[in-house]
Amino acid sequence: MMRKGRNNGKKQMAVRIVQNAFEIINLLTDSNPIQILVDAIINSGVREDSTRIGGAGTVRRQAVDVSPLRRVNHAIYLMTTGARTASFRTSKTVAECLAEELINAAKGASASYAIKKK
């Protein structure tokens, strides 16, 4: 949440956004927001990626497994990117969009940006 232009480096703002999103999740689902976050990360993490293999001018893509840390990092990146794009030029706040993204990703719904892009 601390990236892209005018929000760059503003950690306190990012913490407030996540805190508000957790409160919204608690109101909407009546369940633990941390558990929703964990389920969302599990569901939206990529399992397989491709890498470039080859030499002497020939390049082909090879499917490889993704390490657990990269899987978590990529899931968080996709969810925050989806929340940021959903809140851009709309009346919804970033916290509302992040809460919606986390709930959809935890359910495995295709409305989630992270589920679509993984």
C-alpha atoms as one frame of an Amber mdcrd trajectory, in Angstrom:
protein
   0.000   0.000   0.000   3.039   2.273   0.367   3.889   2.459  -3.318   3.114
   4.477  -6.409   3.770   8.184  -6.368   2.204  10.271  -3.641   1.726   7.290
  -1.290   5.392   6.323  -1.459   6.921   5.743   1.979   3.835   6.592   4.036
   3.832   3.656   6.430   1.406   5.137   8.945  -1.184   5.634   6.204  -0.728
   2.025   5.069  -1.160   0.733   8.626  -4.361   2.781   9.013  -5.734   1.413
   5.710  -5.094  -2.194   6.775  -6.590  -1.563  10.224  -9.755  -0.067   8.704
  -9.963  -2.957   6.230  -9.768  -5.474   9.094 -12.582  -3.658  10.934 -14.731
  -3.755   7.770 -14.004  -7.479   7.330 -15.012  -8.131  10.935 -18.304  -6.270
  10.432 -19.146  -7.967   7.130 -18.185 -11.565   7.900 -18.321 -11.815  11.722
 -15.097 -13.811  11.635 -11.453 -13.222  12.493  -9.883 -10.846   9.910  -6.459
 -12.476  10.341  -7.933 -15.832   9.340  -9.537 -14.194   6.293  -6.122 -12.743
   5.384  -4.417 -16.134   5.736  -7.085 -17.844   3.614  -6.791 -15.118   0.983
  -3.005 -15.529   0.796  -3.341 -19.309   0.516  -5.921 -19.084  -2.273  -4.261
 -16.354  -4.318  -0.661 -17.563  -4.251   0.758 -18.868  -7.521   1.929 -22.480
  -7.536   3.832 -22.525 -10.802   5.792 -19.971 -12.797   7.880 -19.983 -15.958
  11.516 -19.154 -16.415  13.737 -18.555 -19.421  16.050 -21.417 -20.280  18.418
 -21.577 -23.205  21.570 -20.262 -24.657  23.212 -19.359 -27.949  20.268 -17.270
 -29.055  17.508 -19.824 -28.459  15.189 -19.106 -25.545  12.303 -21.238 -24.361
  10.042 -21.029 -21.340  10.214 -23.783 -18.727   7.597 -24.334 -16.004   9.064
 -24.294 -12.492   7.655 -24.524  -8.973   7.433 -21.337  -6.914   9.124 -21.065
  -3.515   6.804 -20.542  -0.518   8.142 -17.062   0.282   7.716 -15.853  -3.298
   4.219 -17.316  -3.318   3.235 -15.288  -0.236   4.893 -12.114  -1.536   3.232
 -12.402  -4.938  -0.186 -13.030  -3.353   0.125  -9.901  -1.204   1.312  -7.908
  -4.221  -1.673  -9.018  -6.323  -4.199  -8.247  -3.581  -2.841  -4.758  -2.894
  -2.641  -3.992  -6.610  -6.245  -5.090  -7.051  -7.404  -2.927  -4.140  -5.493
   0.083  -5.470  -6.903  -0.226  -8.990 -10.437  -0.833  -7.681 -10.374   2.336
  -5.583  -8.911   4.547  -8.302 -11.428   7.177  -9.529 -14.291   5.790  -7.438
 -16.054   6.921  -4.295 -14.947   3.804  -2.379 -11.989   4.128  -0.048  -8.883
   1.985  -0.359  -9.754   0.232   2.916 -13.188  -0.775   1.577 -11.665  -2.092
  -1.643  -8.947  -3.975   0.264 -11.554  -5.577   2.531 -13.623  -6.605  -0.476
 -10.539  -8.007  -2.227  -9.515 -10.025   0.840 -13.001 -11.461   1.339 -13.308
 -12.450  -2.326  -9.824 -13.978  -2.365 -10.536 -15.941   0.823 -13.693 -17.355
  -0.756 -11.854 -18.114  -4.001 -14.323 -15.977  -5.949 -13.348 -14.939  -9.456
 -14.328 -11.335  -8.634 -10.982 -11.042  -6.864  -8.141  -9.447  -8.864  -5.585
 -11.781  -7.250  -7.543 -14.927  -8.141  -7.933 -13.754 -11.747  -4.239 -12.929
 -12.166  -2.641 -15.893 -10.422
